[in-house]
Amino acid sequence: MSGPVRFVMRNREKFLLVGYAIAILIFASLLSPMLGQAWQRAELTRALFQTRLLIGLSLEIIAVVLVSLFFGLLGLMILDTKKRFQGVLLFVGSIVGLLALSSMGLLLPNIDLFGNIQWVAAGLVVGGVVGGGRSILDVNSNGPREFRSASRAVYFLLSALMVVGFLEYHLEYPFPLEIARNEVVMEPVASEFAVVGESSELLMNAVLVGAFIVTTKRFVQYDAERDFFVLGPTGSGKSLFLVGAYLEALERFTQDDSETPLNPSQDLINLVGALDRQGDGWFVEATRAQELEDLHFQYVHGNVFPKNVEVSSLDYAGEWLEDIPDIIMGTEDADDPPNTLKRVADNVRQADTLILLIDSNRWLDDEPLEIEPYFDIVQATEEKNVILIATKADVLAEQFRSERGLDAQQYFPDFKEYVNEQLGTNQTVQSLLAQAGSASEIHPVYYQTTVDDSGERVPMRANGTVTTVGFDELLDMVGEN
């Protein structure tokens, strides 16, 4: 990976922030005139607002309440620990939009905010209740300040405004009702259905509205939309892999003073407890045939646009790997497979990203990798993303240091290229890379190890704590996947 590409990847969120800021300003500048003219042409929408006459409310009061409600919801987004930047961008875009409408003589020039301060307060209160509920009063909460209802409400209001504005701008239709004070009058229809505007203008506005809705949808997303599932043959380190990923997430949680809990599963905590109790040596054993451990946790990926990412897997006996494709495709033998195996297959079906483990130690010792079932699994589960992981890469890290005189942790991008070169000499691995897609590469992870007096490789511990390498980059890769 070249230097400029690495720089862009490291600063990806900052570039996204600048891009989104430019996009919001463009949307506000180009869509506001359409909304203003849509209001002037509107029949149905204006009629809905005219129903105020039946209860004696002025249009000014309704406008004040709606504007205050919207900015109350935006205020909660700005207070939200995960949506602060998005809230600020939408706030700036809304101000630009209001100024554009004001230049057309709409909205702000026709309302007196200070003269209707009680209605401003009412709108803000309603926005607080709708978007925050009881949580807005919970000042002693130790959890993250998230106002998901506020974000969803902002998305709904903006999307509805854009869609209705687009339809009112480009459609001419008969409307037989005239609403006056205390009465609704039927009038003769003078117009017919028609599409207003050139096809190029129609297409441009449709693209702008669609892009705006998609962008705003990304703004209110709290959770990653991908489900991950880990697969590996016997002894490939599935449990150690999940524990290492969790330990890295825990270190991030501590360093970043995050407020979002990791919510690890009980089985995962049991493995971490075994790690704490083990003085030396490895702290997990191979999963037995009828065992099934639920290993999952969540972490927050990103600083500018943070989102919750959940990593989960069922730790199963590795010898089941070759049976999974038959269960998925329904070609298993007549004997009913164990429920635990069915559950693993169901999770493979439901996941949209498969994390496939390759045992580096087996490759170095010239032993069978036993990854052949991956091909049937990938083919049986079409359109799934695939992430290839080289576990136990400490042996390759030592080889990397011996051959190139570089520390794998300090020069991790170079080490990753080295791992891909080495494992790529295996024809089965080459085929798996081709099956996974042209952009696929192998990501190495490992625990730093040392050789004990008996000649056995054991995890290196500093003050009782193991050191992992590659999991930090892995969490970033999974979060961006």
N, C-alpha and C positions, 0 to 999 in steps of 0.2 A: 504494500500500500504506500503510495507516494506521500511526500510531506504535505502538499496542499490538501490532499484528500483527508489525511489525518487531522489537519487543522480544522477543516470543515466539520468532520465528525465530532471532534471534541467540543466545538462551539455550535453544534447543530441547533440547540434550543435558542441561542441568541440570534442566529440567522432567521429562525422561524419567527421569533418575536418581531424582528424588523419587517419580515415579509407580511405577517399578519397585520401589523400597524399600517403598512402601505395599502394592503387590501381593504381594510376597514375604511380608510380615508377615501379610497376609490369608490367603494360601494356607497358611502354616505353622499359623496358628491354627485354620482351618476343616478342613484335611485331616488334621491329626494325630489328632484323635479318631476319624476314620473308620479310619485305619491301625491305631490301638490296638484298636478293636473287631474289625477284620478279622483281626488276629492271634489274638484270643480265639476267633473263630468258625472259623478256617482249618482245613481238613482236609489238603489236598494240601501246602500250604506247611509246615505243622507236621510232616507226615510226611517231607518232604525234610530238615528240620532234625533229625528223629529218626534219620536214617541215621548220625548221629554216634555213636550207641550201638554200631553195628557195628564202629567203629574205636576206641572208648573215649574219645572227646573229650567234654568237658562243653559244655553250651549256653553257659555263661559265656565260655569260651575263644573259641568261634565268634563270639559277639557282640562281644567285645573286638577280635578281629582285623578283623571287618567294619567296625566303627566307626572303628578306627584307619586302615584302608585308605581309607575314604571321606574322612576328614579329611586324610590324606596327599595325596590327589588335590586336595582343595580348597586345601591349602597351595601346591601347584604352580600352581593357577589364580591365587592371590594374588601369586605371584612372577612370573607372566606379565605382560609389559609391556602387552599388549593386553586382558587379562581381569582386571586387578586389581580394578576396581570390582565387576564381576560376581561374582568370587570372594568378596569381602567381603560382598556382599548375600546370596549363598547360604550363607555361613558363619553370618551372623546369623540367617537363616531356619532353618538347621539347628539352631542352639542353641535357638531358640524351639520348634521341633518336638520336640527332645529333652526340654525342660522340660515340654511338654504331655503327652508320653508318660509322663514320670516321675510326673506328677500322677495318672496312671492306674495307677501301680505297675509300669510296664513299663520295660525296658532299664536305665537308669542305676541305679535302686535295687537291681538284681539282679546288678550286676557290680562287681568291685573292680579298678579300673584300676591302682592302685599295687601291689596284690598280684600282678598279672599283667603287670608292666612289660615282661617279655621278649616277651609276645605283642603288647603295644602297639607295641614296636619292630619286631616282625616285620610287623605290618600297615602301619606307616609305610614300611618298606623295600619291601614289595611295591607299595604305592601309588607310591613313587618310581620303581621299575623300570617299572611298567606305564605311568605317566603321563609320565615323563621320559626313561627309557632312558639312553643315553650322554650326551645333551645336558645332563643335570643335573650332570654332572661337568665339562663344558666351560666352566670359569670364564673362560677367555681368549677366548671367542668375541666377535667384534665385531658380530655380527648381533643381531637382536631376540631377547629371551628369550621364546620361544613354546613352550608345552607343549600342543600341540593334542591329543595323545593323552589327557592328563589331563582336558581340557575335554570331550572326547567320552565318556570313561569316566564322568565325573560326570553328564553328560546321560543316558547309558544307564542308570546305576544308579537315578537319580531317576525316570526315566520308567518303568522296570520296576517299581520300588517302588509307584508310584502306580497303574499299570494292574493289577498283581497284587492290591494292596490293595483297589481298587475291585471287582474280580471276587470276591474272597473275602468282602467285606462284603455284596454284594448277591446272591450265588448260594449256594444250598444244594444239595448234590449228594451222591450216594452214594459212599462211599470204603471199599472192603472190606479195606484193609491196615492192620495194626497192627504197628509196628516196635518190637521190644524188644531188649534186649542179646543180641547174637549170633543173633537170629532174626527172621524176618518171618512174621507170623501172619495168615492169612485169616480174616476175621470176616463174619458174615451182614450183609447190607445192610439198614439199618433206615429209610433216608430215600430220598426221590425228589428229582428236580430241581425247584427252585422259585426264584422271584425274591423276595428279601427286601426289604422297605421299601416305603413309599408311592411312587407315581409322581413326586410332586413332589420327594421326597428323592433318588430315582434320577436325575432330570433335573438337580438342583442339583449333585450330586456328579460327574456326567458332565461338566457345564460346567466345574466347578472343576478337574477332572483334565485336561481338554482345554486349558484356558487355561494351566494350570501347565506342561504339556509344550510348548506353543507359546512361552511366555515363556522357558523354559529353553533351547529351541532357539535363540532369538535371542541368548541369553547366550553360546553357544559358537560363534557365527558369526564367522569370521575374514575371509572374503572377500565382497565384494558379489555379489549374485546376478544382477546385470544385465550384459548384454553390449551395448556401445555401438558403433555404426558411423556414420561420417561420410560424408555425401553432399553433392555440390555440383556446379554446372555449371562449364564452362571458365572459368578465371581467377577463381573465387570465393574462392580463398585456402585451399584444403584443407590444403596443406602448412604454410602460415604459421599456420593455426589450431592444428594439432597441435604445432608448435614452440612457439607461445605458451603453450599449456596445459602443455607440459613445462617450460618456463622458470619458470612460476609454481610448479609442483610442486617444482622444484629449489630455488627460493627458500624455500619452506616447509620442505623437507628441511634446508636449512642453518640456518634460524632456529630450528627446533624441536629441533635435535640429534637428529633421527629416526635410528633404527637399522635401519629397513626400507629396503632398496635400491630405487631406482626402476626398475631393470632395463629401461632403454630399448633399443629395437631398434637394430641397426646402421645401418639406413637413417635413423632419426631422429637418431642421433649424427652421421651424415654431414652432415645438414642443419644441425645445431648448429655443426659444424665450419666449414661454409661461412659461417655467421653470424659466427663469430669472425674469419675471414679477410677478410671484406668490410669495407673501410674505410668506405664509405657506399653508399647505394643498397640495393635489395632483393637478397637472397641466394639466392633460388630462382627457377627458371623454370617455365613451364607443363610439366606432365608429358606426355611424348610418347605416341603411341597405343599402342605395344607395351610401354611401361614399366609396372611395377607395384611400388610401394614399400611395404614393410611398416613402418608407423609405429605403435609402441605403447610404453607405459610404465605403471607402476603408482604409486600414491601412497596414503598413509594419510589417511583422512577421519575426523575426530572426535578429541576428546581424552578424553572420559569413556568413550565406547564406540567406540574406534577400529576400523576395518576397512580391509582392503586393497581398493582400487578400481583396476581396470585399464581404461585408455582405449586403444582400438586402432582402426586403420583401414587400409585399403589405399588408397594414393594412386594413383588411376587417371586416365587422360585424361578430362577433363570432358565431351568430346563423346560419351562412352559412356553418359551418364546416361539419354538417351532410349531406349537399347536394354535397360536393366536390367529394366523391367517385363515385356517380352516374354520374356526369359530366365526370370524368376520364374514367369510364368504358362504357360510352355511354348508360346508362340505365335510364336516367332521364325521367321524365314524358313528355307527349306530348307537354305541354306548353313550349315555348322557354325560357330557363333560361336567367336572366339578363346578359348583356355583361360584367358587372363587375365580376360576378361569373364565367363566362367563362374565363376571364383573370386570375383570381386566379387559376383556375384549370390548365390552360396552364402553369403557372409558376411552379405549383407543378410537372407537367410532365417534364418540362425542368430541374428542379433542380436535382442534384445527391445526395444532402444531405438535409434531412428534420430535422429541429429543432422543436421538439414537446414540448409544454409547459404544465406543471402540476401545478395547483394552490395549493400551500401549505396551504393557508388560508382555502380553502374549505375542505381540508383533516382534518385540525385541528378542524374545526367546524362540522365535520361529514356530510358535504353536498355532493351531487353528483358531481363527478369530471368532468363529461360530456366529457370524453376522449374516449368513445367507438368508435367514427368515425375514430380514429387513426388506428384501426386494419384494416378496409376496405381500408383506404388510403395506408397503408404500403403494404398490399397484392396486391392492384391494381397497385402499382408502384414498381415492383420487382427490386431487386438489387440496391436499394438506401440505402445509409448510413443513420443512424438515430442517432440524439443526443437528449437526454432527459434532459429537464431543469426544475428544481423546482423553479418557480417564487414566489415572496413574502415570501421568506424563513426567513425573519426577525422574524416571530413568532416562527419558529423552532430554530433560533439562541438564542432567550430568553429561550426557553425550554432547550436547550443544556447547557446554562450557569447555569440554575437553577439545572439541574440534575448532571452535571459533574464539575461545577465550572470553566469552561474554556471559554475563549472568542473565538467566532466562527471565527472572522477575523484572529486572531493570530494563532489559531490552525485549519486552514481551512481544511487540509486533514482529520483530525479527525472529523470535523464537517460534511464533505461530507459523510464519512462513516456512521455517525449518521443519516443523512437525508435519506440515502439509507435504513438503518435499519427501520426507522420509516415509510416511505412511502411504503416500501416493505411489510408491514403488510396488505396493501390493496390488495385484490385478483386481482382487475383489473390492478393495477400498476404492480403486479407480472407478470401477463400475458403479459403486454406491454413490460416489460423487456425481457421476453422470446421471444416475437415476434421480438424485435429489435436486438437480437443476444446475444450469451453467454457472450461477452465482454462488453455489455452495462452496464452503470451505470448512475445514475441521478446526474446532476451537479446543485447545488443550487446557486442562485443569489438573491440579495435583495438590497434595499435601507435601510440604517439605519434609524429607525423610533423612534418616541416617542409618548406618548399619551397626547393630549391637554386637556384643561379644560373641554371640552364637552365629554371627554371619547373617542374621535375618534383618530385612529392611523394616524399620519401625518409624512412626511419625516423630519428627523433631518437636520438642516442647520447650517453650520459654515461659518460666513461671507457671508451668502446668497447662499452658495454652498452646494448641497446635497452630501452625501457620499454613495458610492456604494461598495458592497462586492461581490466577486466571478466573476466579469466581467474580471479582469486581467487574471485569470486562464482560463476563457472562451475563450478569444482572442487567448491565446496560444493553447488551445485545437482545436479551429477552424482552426488555421494556420497550425497545424500539422496533421489535419484530412486528 
